[in-house]
Amino acid sequence: MSRVFVLGNATLDCIQTIPRLPAPGETLLADSLLRCPGGKGLNQAVACARTGAATVLVAPLGRDADAAVLAAAAAAEPGLAARWMESAAPTDYSAIWVAAGGENMIVSSAAAARGLAEADAIAALDDLRAGDILLLQGNLTREVTMAAARLGRERGARTALNTAPIAWDMAEALALFDIVIANAVEAAQVTGADARSAAAALAPGRIAIVTLGRDGAVMARDGVLTPVAAPRVKAVDTAGAGDVFVGVFVGALCRGAAPDRAIRAATAAAAIAVTRPGTVPSFPSSIELAPLLAEQPKAGDAGQRTA
């Protein structure tokens, strides 16, 4: 059976809701506070496992109480096997501010993620094999990311990159990935183009997706551009929605879904997540995902051929 290996980070998220985002130098009082598991690696692994795909998370944790919270959360997810790498740095932490309407600001520490050694990461992926999918994000160092992607290619696994966050020049790394998923801002940083043009620019030889928030997403593949509209919902908290999209898309692919079906399921899943507070607590359950993954293609979803 094929598996998804997620190599990335895990953080404890501290989420505060506020009436609006603060101006520089301004102090606001929060309306509520929520502490929950997060981090792009953990988030995407949880979303992926909830599609029914066998998922392995490889991530560094410190030797502290926050690490125990994250380990317990991962252990509670059916289908998710965590391989924690012990870090001398504290467990990474994210401070998240969410304004009315769902807009957010996020600042994350990354000492544990950046401290992950290349040799340790490669050793943890020892059983990666042909037919598996290796999923990475931008939290790790360039060296670890490139080495893991090369290993995936050598083993015959499909390689996927979520470009967030962009902390180093990813241009050279893109050639090592079969799937690239970026939001509109990241896609513009990488290509200098608008979302649709960026998807096409990223696509030669791979699947490229640009997510557009409330406007859905656009996928470029084999010269065909496929836009997917997002369901209209009232957003409460958009933090983690991009990770839901990535995890559901990759999980659906692992389970044999065609990319067109996978992107529709991922878009619908992200729309569910933004209607709830928190990161992992907002993610749709496996029961909620089941009908999305079973959805049949709709007329007109075939996409438009690019020039």
Steps between C-alpha positions, in 0.01 A plus 500: 500500500629846409565747780548875537816606682475855635837648594450831674441683826261483794410794722283583794262771375382784722199657324347829616188650343491879474255748344758606240869451429723740698685796355878516553572578866138450606384274784159334477310285748396159368143375512605135538801273525545147363809279528510205262730280287623654177795553270485442128651152516267375773199679352548351155566153640177510703294615201664237283433218749134600524457426129578137582854511359763323710714791620841527664602828663869574554553813709732636773382565856679645800523337840219693667132498595393636160657196334284270711186687392587462131600135534169420669304680229674306223453170684125564512472521120409165335725424205773741609838364614735763644879469499617774732856626472637627833622859483726688738291810424161562662195366318401754234215737581260713295330819612186556292270802502159463336285803423126511451430353155783246528803699382810400694862578577743224599852503642669166563826402663707255297808404702394135526404477133816673379711286731391173340812335361509367146626159612221463756232595248630253242523223760138557601395455136684171464187304399378754242437307182360516147131587496519707821465878510753718684353834609713793622448868583727802539565470874810285473838613370579504132757222547261261674220576256718440194655182644159353585360586158796335329448190714135493397595518135760225541247273670234554235263686733296797387628823655277789606592847627282755672702818460386657829681661664756630252813540710758429227520506120293205379568537129760222487296271726192507276665272246500220759122501554217336308235710677532863609230679701528873575263776601467806278759704691756219497436422134563865412825498702624190320392590145425872499165427334132515599334186633386344173818583314704381800325162499584452134858619555550250783332213317737367230563137589293513819168581663495863616225646718450859612250544782290815499325506838131578466540485119597131505805375313642447153694195385728471200583153369599370155423836341149514650395769745224394740336766720300379800259731684481493879165451677364823643531490877530743791865493603577496871869410496710437188810374688585148384264499203788481254637199686162327480502560126849354457443200726166405345631543145806281560303246703242468225772447240656231717165321514478501121287805430556689176647850550174666388305318769773554760505877450121526533508301823788710633322827420179386668691374805680832544164679482376290793811580706464879473155489661652380830758640744846353544737306279476122550171533697341662193596226255220291347472150641538182297120471503465849354767434239354171375225651280740761363746232395222296341364792295476432130646745242263777396431614146732782402779395737725378222695827501629732233805431287770759550684667218 
